[in-house]
Structure formats: structure tokens, C-alpha cells
Amino acid sequence: MSWVKLDDRIFLNPKFRAKEATTDARMLYLAGLTFSAQAESDGAILANDLSLVLAYARISGPDAAVAALVKLGLWERAADGYQIHDYLEYNPSRAELFDKRRIASE
């Protein structure tokens, strides 16, 4: 099991309070965070994985939600999908998790 860090004041964040931050967009953002932690993708959501993240979020308007996250700066477009903005500033990288597990097993 892995964990993702989430600010306990996320709903006070101006990006989350903006009119574009619909319930669907918020759910997609949270689903993206948990997916990235589970997949140890360093905040990347590849195009091939987007359908799974959308399924996690169980939202009705995926195109609008994705567009909202990009507009709000919560997700950034990447060559192969999307990147969660500042993911590695608050969460350990895949390499750090690997090193921690290696040290624990020794």
C-alpha cells in the first residue's frame, strides 16, 4: 500500500475554489493523485492510463474535467499524457520509494 500527501486545506486553495473546479474536475484530480501514488508514476498520467483514472473518478464529463485541470494549472500537458503539477514537491519519487524499500529489506 502506498500513500499520497494531500493538503488538508485543499478545498480552500484558490484553484479548487475556482468556478472551473467542478465536482468532476475535483474528483479527477483526487483520482489522479491516488493513481500516481499507486502506480509510482512520479505524477505522470500517461495517455494509456487516463481511462483508468477516469474510471476511478466515476465522472460524467471527462473532456471538460481534464480541460479544467489543465486550465487551473493542476495538471500540465505532457508529450505522453499529463503531469500532476508539483507532484514530486510533496510526494516521494519512485526512486526514493525503491531506495526506502531496499534499505528496509536489508
N, C-alpha and C positions, 0 to 999 in steps of 0.2 A: 504494500500500500504506500502511496506517495501523498504528499500534501502540497497545497498551493497557498501562498500568502495572499490574503485579501484584506485590504484596509477596512477596519470596522466602521469607517466613516464614508464608505464608497457612495452611499446614497446622498451624501452632502456634497460630493465632488461636482463642480460645475458641469463637467462633461456628462455625468449621469443625470443631472437635473435639467439639461437642455431639452427643448421640445423634441428634437430628433431622437433622443434616448427613449424610444418607445419600450414597452414591456418586451416585445420581441427582440429588440436590439440588446436590451439588458440581459435577457436570458441567453442570447447567443454569446455575448461577452463572457458571462459566467461559464457557459458550456465550453467555450474556447480555452479558458483558463484551466479548467479541470482536465480537459482532453490533453492539453500540452503537458501538464504535470504527469499525468498517467503515461503518456507516450514518451516522455522525456525528450521533447522536441525543441527545447530551448525557446519556446514561444512561437515556433513556426506552425502554421496550419497549412499543409500542402493542399493543392487543389484536389488531389485524390482523397484527402481526409475530410474535406469540407462537408460532404454529405453525411458523414458520421457525426460531426459536430452539430450539424443542423438537426439530426435525429435526436441527439442528446437534449437540445434546446426545445424540441417539440413546438416549433413556431409555425405560423401560417404564412408569413411573408418573408421568405429568406432573402430575396434580392434586396428588398427595402432595408432589412435589418443589417445586411452586410454593408450596403452603401452608407447607412447611418454610422456604423462603427468606423468606417474609413473617414467619413466627413468629420466626425468628432475627434479623430486622432487616436482612438483606442486601438484600432488595427491599422497597419500600414500594408499597402500592396507590396508584394514581393514577386520576383520572377516566376516562382513556382507555387504561388498561393498568397498567403497573408502572414504577417508577423505581428504578434501582440506587442504593442508599444511598451517599452521599458520592462518587458517580462524578466529579463536577466538582472535587472537592477534590484529586484525584490525576491527572486526565486533562484535556487541553485541551478547551475548548468548541469547538463548530462554528465560532463566530465567530472564535476565536483561530486555528484551523486555516486559515480563509479568509484572514485577515489575513497569516498566515505565507506562504501560497502567493502572495498578491498581491505582497508585498514581494519574494519570491524571483523572481518573474517580471519585476519592474521593472528 
